[in-house]
Amino acid sequence: MLKTQTPVGLQAVLWSRDLTNLDINNDKHYIINQVLAYGFMEHLKWLFKTYPKEVLNKTFIEKPVKIYSPKSFNFIKFLLFGSKNVDLDEQKYVQNSL
């Protein structure tokens, strides 16, 4: 069973929301994508302890958010799927750089 509140240490990664109103079950798509895109290693460790890998994979595939850099997209894709050939439309994930 998942805890319902996010740790205070994640405020820097989840900056656009108030952690006191954030629920890790109801807001999992936002939390997962934000931590994957902007989190440091300790944030990623928390994420993998909090959510089953199947939930992380499913969220990444089914709820893409265009917030990733090309490097972070490739890193997260490898972290989640390893060397499996997963066909993902990079345009749904990667921000345009100016």
A tleap script that builds the chain and sets N, CA, C and O, in Angstrom:
source leaprc.protein.ff14SB
mol = sequence {
  NMET LEU LYS THR GLN THR PRO VAL GLY LEU
  GLN ALA VAL LEU TRP SER ARG ASP LEU THR
  ASN LEU ASP ILE ASN ASN ASP LYS HIE TYR
  ILE ILE ASN GLN VAL LEU ALA TYR GLY PHE
  MET GLU HIE LEU LYS TRP LEU PHE LYS THR
  TYR PRO LYS GLU VAL LEU ASN LYS THR PHE
  ILE GLU LYS PRO VAL LYS ILE TYR SER PRO
  LYS SER PHE ASN PHE ILE LYS PHE LEU LEU
  PHE GLY SER LYS ASN VAL ASP LEU ASP GLU
  GLN LYS TYR VAL GLN ASN SER CLEU
}
set mol.1.N position { 0.845 -1.194 0.000 }
set mol.1.CA position { 0.000 0.000 0.000 }
set mol.1.C position { 0.880 1.244 0.000 }
set mol.1.O position { 1.862 1.311 0.739 }
set mol.2.N position { 0.535 2.223 -0.821 }
set mol.2.CA position { 1.318 3.441 -0.934 }
set mol.2.C position { 0.990 4.417 0.188 }
set mol.2.O position { -0.143 4.496 0.662 }
set mol.3.N position { 2.009 5.155 0.595 }
set mol.3.CA position { 1.768 6.261 1.517 }
set mol.3.C position { 0.975 7.314 0.749 }
set mol.3.O position { 1.020 7.348 -0.481 }
set mol.4.N position { 0.263 8.155 1.449 }
set mol.4.CA position { -0.555 9.134 0.736 }
set mol.4.C position { 0.113 10.493 0.594 }
set mol.4.O position { -0.319 11.295 -0.234 }
set mol.5.N position { 1.145 10.776 1.366 }
set mol.5.CA position { 1.783 12.082 1.275 }
set mol.5.C position { 3.181 11.967 0.683 }
set mol.5.O position { 3.855 10.948 0.827 }
set mol.6.N position { 3.598 13.036 0.015 }
set mol.6.CA position { 4.932 13.071 -0.548 }
set mol.6.C position { 5.906 13.663 0.467 }
set mol.6.O position { 5.523 14.528 1.255 }
set mol.7.N position { 7.155 13.211 0.459 }
set mol.7.CA position { 8.136 13.756 1.389 }
set mol.7.C position { 8.449 15.215 1.084 }
set mol.7.O position { 8.416 15.642 -0.070 }
set mol.8.N position { 8.748 15.959 2.117 }
set mol.8.CA position { 9.063 17.384 1.974 }
set mol.8.C position { 10.263 17.591 1.049 }
set mol.8.O position { 10.324 18.603 0.352 }
set mol.9.N position { 11.209 16.666 1.026 }
set mol.9.CA position { 12.395 16.780 0.185 }
set mol.9.C position { 12.105 16.828 -1.307 }
set mol.9.O position { 12.992 17.153 -2.096 }
set mol.10.N position { 10.893 16.513 -1.700 }
set mol.10.CA position { 10.533 16.543 -3.121 }
set mol.10.C position { 9.967 17.885 -3.575 }
set mol.10.O position { 9.646 18.041 -4.754 }
set mol.11.N position { 9.837 18.843 -2.688 }
set mol.11.CA position { 9.255 20.134 -3.057 }
set mol.11.C position { 10.013 20.788 -4.207 }
set mol.11.O position { 9.399 21.428 -5.062 }
set mol.12.N position { 11.329 20.639 -4.243 }
set mol.12.CA position { 12.117 21.256 -5.311 }
set mol.12.C position { 11.790 20.656 -6.677 }
set mol.12.O position { 11.902 21.341 -7.694 }
set mol.13.N position { 11.391 19.397 -6.710 }
set mol.13.CA position { 11.063 18.720 -7.961 }
set mol.13.C position { 9.591 18.917 -8.320 }
set mol.13.O position { 9.229 18.958 -9.496 }
set mol.14.N position { 8.761 19.037 -7.308 }
set mol.14.CA position { 7.321 19.204 -7.500 }
set mol.14.C position { 6.919 20.649 -7.207 }
set mol.14.O position { 5.924 20.902 -6.527 }
set mol.15.N position { 7.700 21.586 -7.725 }
set mol.15.CA position { 7.579 22.994 -7.366 }
set mol.15.C position { 6.244 23.625 -7.710 }
set mol.15.O position { 5.847 24.589 -7.054 }
set mol.16.N position { 5.548 23.132 -8.693 }
set mol.16.CA position { 4.321 23.801 -9.128 }
set mol.16.C position { 3.096 23.418 -8.304 }
set mol.16.O position { 1.996 23.909 -8.558 }
set mol.17.N position { 3.281 22.553 -7.328 }
set mol.17.CA position { 2.158 22.117 -6.498 }
set mol.17.C position { 2.529 22.215 -5.027 }
set mol.17.O position { 3.702 22.137 -4.664 }
set mol.18.N position { 1.525 22.385 -4.191 }
set mol.18.CA position { 1.698 22.400 -2.740 }
set mol.18.C position { 1.691 20.951 -2.253 }
set mol.18.O position { 0.713 20.230 -2.449 }
set mol.19.N position { 2.781 20.529 -1.622 }
set mol.19.CA position { 2.884 19.136 -1.182 }
set mol.19.C position { 1.793 18.738 -0.193 }
set mol.19.O position { 1.423 17.566 -0.127 }
set mol.20.N position { 1.279 19.682 0.569 }
set mol.20.CA position { 0.234 19.331 1.538 }
set mol.20.C position { -1.072 18.944 0.842 }
set mol.20.O position { -1.918 18.279 1.439 }
set mol.21.N position { -1.240 19.354 -0.406 }
set mol.21.CA position { -2.446 19.009 -1.167 }
set mol.21.C position { -2.183 17.935 -2.223 }
set mol.21.O position { -3.044 17.659 -3.059 }
set mol.22.N position { -1.006 17.338 -2.186 }
set mol.22.CA position { -0.613 16.356 -3.186 }
set mol.22.C position { -0.730 14.954 -2.603 }
set mol.22.O position { -0.227 14.689 -1.511 }
set mol.23.N position { -1.380 14.073 -3.315 }
set mol.23.CA position { -1.569 12.693 -2.874 }
set mol.23.C position { -0.849 11.771 -3.847 }
set mol.23.O position { -1.055 11.869 -5.057 }
set mol.24.N position { -0.006 10.877 -3.337 }
set mol.24.CA position { 0.796 10.058 -4.243 }
set mol.24.C position { -0.032 9.059 -5.043 }
set mol.24.O position { 0.445 8.541 -6.053 }
set mol.25.N position { -1.228 8.785 -4.626 }
set mol.25.CA position { -2.114 7.913 -5.414 }
set mol.25.C position { -2.853 8.709 -6.481 }
set mol.25.O position { -2.817 8.353 -7.659 }
set mol.26.N position { -3.513 9.772 -6.079 }
set mol.26.CA position { -4.324 10.559 -7.007 }
set mol.26.C position { -3.493 11.390 -7.978 }
set mol.26.O position { -3.942 11.671 -9.089 }
set mol.27.N position { -2.289 11.787 -7.574 }
set mol.27.CA position { -1.444 12.658 -8.394 }
set mol.27.C position { -0.217 11.941 -8.941 }
set mol.27.O position { 0.793 12.576 -9.243 }
set mol.28.N position { -0.305 10.620 -9.070 }
set mol.28.CA position { 0.872 9.835 -9.433 }
set mol.28.C position { 1.433 10.180 -10.805 }
set mol.28.O position { 2.649 10.127 -10.989 }
set mol.29.N position { 0.596 10.530 -11.772 }
set mol.29.CA position { 1.112 10.837 -13.110 }
set mol.29.C position { 1.987 12.099 -13.064 }
set mol.29.O position { 3.056 12.142 -13.672 }
set mol.30.N position { 1.533 13.098 -12.356 }
set mol.30.CA position { 2.314 14.324 -12.194 }
set mol.30.C position { 3.608 14.023 -11.443 }
set mol.30.O position { 4.686 14.416 -11.888 }
set mol.31.N position { 3.512 13.339 -10.319 }
set mol.31.CA position { 4.680 13.047 -9.483 }
set mol.31.C position { 5.708 12.230 -10.261 }
set mol.31.O position { 6.892 12.566 -10.267 }
set mol.32.N position { 5.267 11.172 -10.909 }
set mol.32.CA position { 6.189 10.290 -11.628 }
set mol.32.C position { 6.925 11.044 -12.728 }
set mol.32.O position { 8.149 10.954 -12.818 }
set mol.33.N position { 6.212 11.779 -13.558 }
set mol.33.CA position { 6.876 12.499 -14.643 }
set mol.33.C position { 7.795 13.596 -14.136 }
set mol.33.O position { 8.885 13.780 -14.676 }
set mol.34.N position { 7.384 14.321 -13.121 }
set mol.34.CA position { 8.234 15.379 -12.579 }
set mol.34.C position { 9.530 14.811 -11.997 }
set mol.34.O position { 10.616 15.332 -12.249 }
set mol.35.N position { 9.401 13.740 -11.219 }
set mol.35.CA position { 10.591 13.152 -10.604 }
set mol.35.C position { 11.494 12.543 -11.669 }
set mol.35.O position { 12.714 12.690 -11.599 }
set mol.36.N position { 10.918 11.867 -12.648 }
set mol.36.CA position { 11.742 11.296 -13.714 }
set mol.36.C position { 12.472 12.382 -14.500 }
set mol.36.O position { 13.636 12.206 -14.860 }
set mol.37.N position { 11.810 13.488 -14.766 }
set mol.37.CA position { 12.416 14.549 -15.576 }
set mol.37.C position { 13.397 15.413 -14.808 }
set mol.37.O position { 14.422 15.821 -15.356 }
set mol.38.N position { 13.098 15.700 -13.539 }
set mol.38.CA position { 13.876 16.706 -12.813 }
set mol.38.C position { 14.568 16.200 -11.546 }
set mol.38.O position { 15.368 16.917 -10.944 }
set mol.39.N position { 14.263 14.982 -11.147 }
set mol.39.CA position { 14.767 14.491 -9.875 }
set mol.39.C position { 16.235 14.121 -9.885 }
set mol.39.O position { 16.811 13.816 -10.930 }
set mol.40.N position { 16.827 14.153 -8.709 }
set mol.40.CA position { 18.186 13.679 -8.486 }
set mol.40.C position { 18.116 12.217 -8.072 }
set mol.40.O position { 17.026 11.665 -7.919 }
set mol.41.N position { 19.247 11.601 -7.894 }
set mol.41.CA position { 19.289 10.174 -7.601 }
set mol.41.C position { 18.456 9.820 -6.369 }
set mol.41.O position { 17.758 8.806 -6.381 }
set mol.42.N position { 18.509 10.627 -5.306 }
set mol.42.CA position { 17.714 10.310 -4.111 }
set mol.42.C position { 16.217 10.383 -4.383 }
set mol.42.O position { 15.437 9.649 -3.777 }
set mol.43.N position { 15.818 11.264 -5.290 }
set mol.43.CA position { 14.406 11.349 -5.678 }
set mol.43.C position { 13.992 10.123 -6.479 }
set mol.43.O position { 12.907 9.579 -6.279 }
set mol.44.N position { 14.866 9.691 -7.389 }
set mol.44.CA position { 14.573 8.495 -8.184 }
set mol.44.C position { 14.492 7.256 -7.295 }
set mol.44.O position { 13.636 6.397 -7.507 }
set mol.45.N position { 15.368 7.159 -6.312 }
set mol.45.CA position { 15.320 6.026 -5.380 }
set mol.45.C position { 13.987 6.014 -4.642 }
set mol.45.O position { 13.370 4.958 -4.497 }
set mol.46.N position { 13.536 7.177 -4.174 }
set mol.46.CA position { 12.236 7.271 -3.501 }
set mol.46.C position { 11.124 6.828 -4.447 }
set mol.46.O position { 10.221 6.089 -4.052 }
set mol.47.N position { 11.194 7.282 -5.694 }
set mol.47.CA position { 10.161 6.956 -6.679 }
set mol.47.C position { 10.062 5.445 -6.894 }
set mol.47.O position { 8.965 4.887 -6.924 }
set mol.48.N position { 11.212 4.789 -7.043 }
set mol.48.CA position { 11.217 3.345 -7.276 }
set mol.48.C position { 10.810 2.553 -6.041 }
set mol.48.O position { 10.337 1.423 -6.163 }
set mol.49.N position { 10.986 3.126 -4.855 }
set mol.49.CA position { 10.509 2.473 -3.626 }
set mol.49.C position { 9.016 2.683 -3.430 }
set mol.49.O position { 8.342 1.853 -2.820 }
set mol.50.N position { 8.506 3.776 -3.940 }
set mol.50.CA position { 7.116 4.160 -3.711 }
set mol.50.C position { 6.156 3.513 -4.698 }
set mol.50.O position { 5.060 3.097 -4.321 }
set mol.51.N position { 6.558 3.427 -5.949 }
set mol.51.CA position { 5.691 2.889 -6.987 }
set mol.51.C position { 6.304 1.621 -7.592 }
set mol.51.O position { 7.517 1.553 -7.789 }
set mol.52.N position { 5.475 0.626 -7.885 }
set mol.52.CA position { 5.988 -0.553 -8.601 }
set mol.52.C position { 6.500 -0.146 -9.985 }
set mol.52.O position { 5.979 0.787 -10.595 }
set mol.53.N position { 7.509 -0.842 -10.468 }
set mol.53.CA position { 8.093 -0.504 -11.764 }
set mol.53.C position { 7.053 -0.554 -12.885 }
set mol.53.O position { 7.134 0.214 -13.844 }
set mol.54.N position { 6.085 -1.453 -12.767 }
set mol.54.CA position { 5.031 -1.534 -13.788 }
set mol.54.C position { 4.232 -0.226 -13.857 }
set mol.54.O position { 3.844 0.212 -14.940 }
set mol.55.N position { 3.993 0.383 -12.709 }
set mol.55.CA position { 3.262 1.663 -12.670 }
set mol.55.C position { 4.110 2.759 -13.305 }
set mol.55.O position { 3.592 3.585 -14.057 }
set mol.56.N position { 5.407 2.774 -13.010 }
set mol.56.CA position { 6.303 3.772 -13.599 }
set mol.56.C position { 6.343 3.617 -15.120 }
set mol.56.O position { 6.220 4.597 -15.853 }
set mol.57.N position { 6.515 2.388 -15.583 }
set mol.57.CA position { 6.559 2.138 -17.028 }
set mol.57.C position { 5.253 2.536 -17.707 }
set mol.57.O position { 5.259 3.214 -18.734 }
set mol.58.N position { 4.142 2.112 -17.130 }
set mol.58.CA position { 2.827 2.410 -17.710 }
set mol.58.C position { 2.579 3.919 -17.761 }
set mol.58.O position { 2.084 4.434 -18.763 }
set mol.59.N position { 2.916 4.616 -16.695 }
set mol.59.CA position { 2.733 6.063 -16.663 }
set mol.59.C position { 3.596 6.742 -17.713 }
set mol.59.O position { 3.132 7.634 -18.424 }
set mol.60.N position { 4.853 6.320 -17.812 }
set mol.60.CA position { 5.763 6.927 -18.787 }
set mol.60.C position { 5.251 6.710 -20.212 }
set mol.60.O position { 5.331 7.616 -21.042 }
set mol.61.N position { 4.739 5.548 -20.493 }
set mol.61.CA position { 4.254 5.235 -21.843 }
set mol.61.C position { 2.897 5.887 -22.122 }
set mol.61.O position { 2.703 6.482 -23.182 }
set mol.62.N position { 1.963 5.779 -21.183 }
set mol.62.CA position { 0.583 6.202 -21.444 }
set mol.62.C position { 0.280 7.652 -21.090 }
set mol.62.O position { -0.712 8.206 -21.566 }
set mol.63.N position { 1.106 8.268 -20.273 }
set mol.63.CA position { 0.874 9.656 -19.864 }
set mol.63.C position { 2.105 10.513 -20.141 }
set mol.63.O position { 2.649 11.118 -19.217 }
set mol.64.N position { 2.554 10.576 -21.394 }
set mol.64.CA position { 3.759 11.355 -21.688 }
set mol.64.C position { 3.540 12.846 -21.435 }
set mol.64.O position { 2.456 13.387 -21.650 }
set mol.65.N position { 4.588 13.470 -20.983 }
set mol.65.CA position { 4.565 14.915 -20.736 }
set mol.65.C position { 5.796 15.507 -21.410 }
set mol.65.O position { 6.892 14.956 -21.305 }
set mol.66.N position { 5.618 16.604 -22.085 }
set mol.66.CA position { 6.701 17.210 -22.863 }
set mol.66.C position { 7.551 18.111 -21.966 }
set mol.66.O position { 7.535 19.335 -22.094 }
set mol.67.N position { 8.298 17.472 -21.048 }
set mol.67.CA position { 9.129 18.217 -20.097 }
set mol.67.C position { 10.572 17.708 -20.051 }
set mol.67.O position { 11.389 18.242 -19.302 }
set mol.68.N position { 10.888 16.694 -20.835 }
set mol.68.CA position { 12.197 16.052 -20.771 }
set mol.68.C position { 13.179 16.705 -21.742 }
set mol.68.O position { 12.799 17.154 -22.824 }
set mol.69.N position { 14.437 16.748 -21.338 }
set mol.69.CA position { 15.498 17.105 -22.273 }
set mol.69.C position { 15.811 15.844 -23.082 }
set mol.69.O position { 15.445 14.749 -22.655 }
set mol.70.N position { 16.470 15.961 -24.223 }
set mol.70.CA position { 16.826 14.752 -24.973 }
set mol.70.C position { 17.656 13.770 -24.136 }
set mol.70.O position { 17.432 12.561 -24.200 }
set mol.71.N position { 18.603 14.278 -23.359 }
set mol.71.CA position { 19.447 13.412 -22.531 }
set mol.71.C position { 18.648 12.741 -21.421 }
set mol.71.O position { 18.807 11.545 -21.177 }
set mol.72.N position { 17.788 13.503 -20.746 }
set mol.72.CA position { 17.015 12.901 -19.658 }
set mol.72.C position { 16.006 11.890 -20.205 }
set mol.72.O position { 15.752 10.867 -19.569 }
set mol.73.N position { 15.430 12.164 -21.372 }
set mol.73.CA position { 14.512 11.209 -22.000 }
set mol.73.C position { 15.214 9.882 -22.267 }
set mol.73.O position { 14.686 8.821 -21.935 }
set mol.74.N position { 16.384 9.937 -22.856 }
set mol.74.CA position { 17.121 8.711 -23.156 }
set mol.74.C position { 17.558 7.986 -21.890 }
set mol.74.O position { 17.521 6.757 -21.838 }
set mol.75.N position { 17.971 8.730 -20.871 }
set mol.75.CA position { 18.362 8.118 -19.603 }
set mol.75.C position { 17.171 7.411 -18.959 }
set mol.75.O position { 17.290 6.260 -18.538 }
set mol.76.N position { 16.041 8.080 -18.880 }
set mol.76.CA position { 14.857 7.495 -18.247 }
set mol.76.C position { 14.350 6.311 -19.059 }
set mol.76.O position { 13.947 5.300 -18.485 }
set mol.77.N position { 14.364 6.416 -20.363 }
set mol.77.CA position { 13.951 5.302 -21.217 }
set mol.77.C position { 14.829 4.080 -20.930 }
set mol.77.O position { 14.317 2.966 -20.812 }
set mol.78.N position { 16.137 4.277 -20.817 }
set mol.78.CA position { 17.037 3.162 -20.499 }
set mol.78.C position { 16.814 2.667 -19.071 }
set mol.78.O position { 16.817 1.460 -18.829 }
set mol.79.N position { 16.620 3.584 -18.127 }
set mol.79.CA position { 16.399 3.213 -16.734 }
set mol.79.C position { 15.149 2.344 -16.587 }
set mol.79.O position { 15.157 1.360 -15.848 }
set mol.80.N position { 14.089 2.706 -17.283 }
set mol.80.CA position { 12.830 1.979 -17.163 }
set mol.80.C position { 12.788 0.695 -17.988 }
set mol.80.O position { 12.220 -0.305 -17.548 }
set mol.81.N position { 13.377 0.716 -19.167 }
set mol.81.CA position { 13.200 -0.403 -20.097 }
set mol.81.C position { 14.486 -1.139 -20.446 }
set mol.81.O position { 14.448 -2.153 -21.143 }
set mol.82.N position { 15.620 -0.642 -19.974 }
set mol.82.CA position { 16.888 -1.289 -20.270 }
set mol.82.C position { 17.149 -1.307 -21.759 }
set mol.82.O position { 16.914 -0.317 -22.451 }
set mol.83.N position { 17.631 -2.421 -22.247 }
set mol.83.CA position { 17.968 -2.520 -23.664 }
set mol.83.C position { 16.797 -2.981 -24.525 }
set mol.83.O position { 16.959 -3.204 -25.724 }
set mol.84.N position { 15.613 -3.126 -23.918 }
set mol.84.CA position { 14.428 -3.504 -24.698 }
set mol.84.C position { 14.138 -2.414 -25.723 }
set mol.84.O position { 14.302 -1.227 -25.438 }
set mol.85.N position { 13.721 -2.807 -26.879 }
set mol.85.CA position { 13.386 -1.845 -27.922 }
set mol.85.C position { 11.943 -1.390 -27.725 }
set mol.85.O position { 11.009 -2.037 -28.201 }
set mol.86.N position { 11.770 -0.286 -27.029 }
set mol.86.CA position { 10.443 0.268 -26.772 }
set mol.86.C position { 10.258 1.462 -27.703 }
set mol.86.O position { 11.033 2.418 -27.666 }
set mol.87.N position { 9.234 1.398 -28.530 }
set mol.87.CA position { 8.984 2.447 -29.509 }
set mol.87.C position { 8.183 3.574 -28.869 }
set mol.87.O position { 6.980 3.443 -28.643 }
set mol.88.N position { 8.859 4.679 -28.581 }
set mol.88.CA position { 8.212 5.842 -27.989 }
set mol.88.C position { 8.423 7.036 -28.907 }
set mol.88.O position { 9.509 7.217 -29.457 }
set mol.89.N position { 7.392 7.846 -29.072 }
set mol.89.CA position { 7.483 9.051 -29.887 }
set mol.89.C position { 8.163 10.146 -29.062 }
set mol.89.O position { 7.545 10.756 -28.190 }
set mol.90.N position { 9.432 10.383 -29.351 }
set mol.90.CA position { 10.227 11.350 -28.591 }
set mol.90.C position { 9.584 12.735 -28.575 }
set mol.90.O position { 9.763 13.480 -27.612 }
set mol.91.N position { 8.856 13.087 -29.601 }
set mol.91.CA position { 8.223 14.404 -29.675 }
set mol.91.C position { 7.174 14.615 -28.585 }
set mol.91.O position { 6.840 15.757 -28.267 }
set mol.92.N position { 6.656 13.543 -28.014 }
set mol.92.CA position { 5.675 13.650 -26.937 }
set mol.92.C position { 6.342 13.889 -25.580 }
set mol.92.O position { 5.662 14.192 -24.599 }
set mol.93.N position { 7.655 13.755 -25.523 }
set mol.93.CA position { 8.391 13.833 -24.256 }
set mol.93.C position { 9.389 14.989 -24.201 }
set mol.93.O position { 9.537 15.635 -23.163 }
set mol.94.N position { 10.064 15.247 -25.302 }
set mol.94.CA position { 11.203 16.157 -25.300 }
set mol.94.C position { 10.776 17.575 -25.636 }
set mol.94.O position { 10.066 17.824 -26.610 }
set mol.95.N position { 11.235 18.499 -24.795 }
set mol.95.CA position { 10.967 19.915 -25.005 }
set mol.95.C position { 11.774 20.418 -26.190 }
set mol.95.O position { 12.880 19.938 -26.442 }
set mol.96.N position { 11.238 21.357 -26.898 }
set mol.96.CA position { 12.001 22.008 -27.952 }
set mol.96.C position { 13.022 22.921 -27.303 }
set mol.96.O position { 12.687 23.698 -26.409 }
set mol.97.N position { 14.260 22.832 -27.746 }
set mol.97.CA position { 15.284 23.724 -27.193 }
set mol.97.C position { 15.414 24.946 -28.080 }
set mol.97.O position { 15.306 24.862 -29.304 }
set mol.98.N position { 15.646 26.069 -27.452 }
set mol.98.CA position { 15.747 27.322 -28.209 }
set mol.98.C position { 17.167 27.611 -28.556 }
set mol.98.O position { 17.453 28.624 -29.193 }
savepdb mol mol.pdb
quit
